[in-house]
């Protein structure tokens, strides 16, 4: 069975987004795996039309581990106001994480 990371994307007005990990989702602990997942998520967000918020990131508080755990807001904004719930869905495979943003009706 392939491990996965699934989280609802929550908009935080004027600041960006944070993740709300799905029940049973546990982010990786190894630094390399965290970094690879973070890069895969960034690519998936960009492909889905998300863009960086102009507010600079605080590197002491806004870490990848905090983002994956749902504890930090990161400076990403959707291309338009969402009318559906958005989720980041990642399969954690031996070849590396594969992520996509999925839209689900509210």
N, C-alpha and C positions, 0 to 999 in steps of 0.2 A: 504494500500500500504506500502510495506517495504521500508525504507530508504536505500540509498546505498552510497558508496564512491568509485569512479572510478578515476584512474589517470594513465596517460602514464608514464612509467619508462624511464627516460632520463639518459644515461650514461654520466658522467663527467670524461673525461680521467684523470687517475692518482689520482682520489679522491673518486670515488664511484658513487652513483646515487642520483638523486633528482626526485621528483614527479611533474608532470604537471597535476593538477586536471582537470577533464573533465568539460565542461560547465555545470553549474547547481549543481555541486558537492560542498557541504558545509561540512567541517569536523565538528565533534562534538565539543562542547565547554566545557562540564563538564569534569573535570580532570579524573574521573574514566573511562568515556567513551573513552577519548583520550588514556589512558593507555591500555584499553582492545583492542582498534583498533590497537594500535602500536604493541601489542603482537601478535595479529592475523596476522598482516602484516609480522612480523618477521618470524613467523612459515610458512607462505605461501612462502616467499622468500627462506627460507631454503629448503622447499620441492621442489622448482623449481630449485635448484642447485646454488642459490646465496651463496656467502661466504663473510666473512668480509675482507675488505681491511686492509692492515697492518697499515695504518695511524690511529692514535688514534682519537677518537671523541672528539670534544670540547663541553663539556656539557653546556656551557653558550650560544653557538650559535646554536648547533645542537640539538634542542629539538624536541620532538614528534610533538608539535603544529606547529613548523616551517617546519618540514618534510611534514606533512599532507597538509599544506598550499602551498607547493611548494617553500618555501623560504630557505631551507637548503639542503646541500649535505650530505648524510649519507654514512658511509664507508661500502658499500655493492657492490660486483662485480658479474656479471653473470658468470656462469661456462665457457662460451665460447662467442666469438663474436657473437652478435645477427644478424640474417639475417631477422628478423621480428621485428615489434614493440611489445614491451611487455607492458602489463597493469596490474595493481593491481586492482582487482574487489572484492569489499566487500559488502555483505548484512548486514545491521545493524538491527538485530532482537532483540526482547526482551530477548532472551536467550543468546545474545552476538553476536559479529561480526563473520561472516564466510567469509574468504578471499581466493582468488586463484590468481595465475599469469596466465594470458591468453596471448598467442602469436597470433598476427594478422598480415597478410601480409602487407608489406609496399606499 
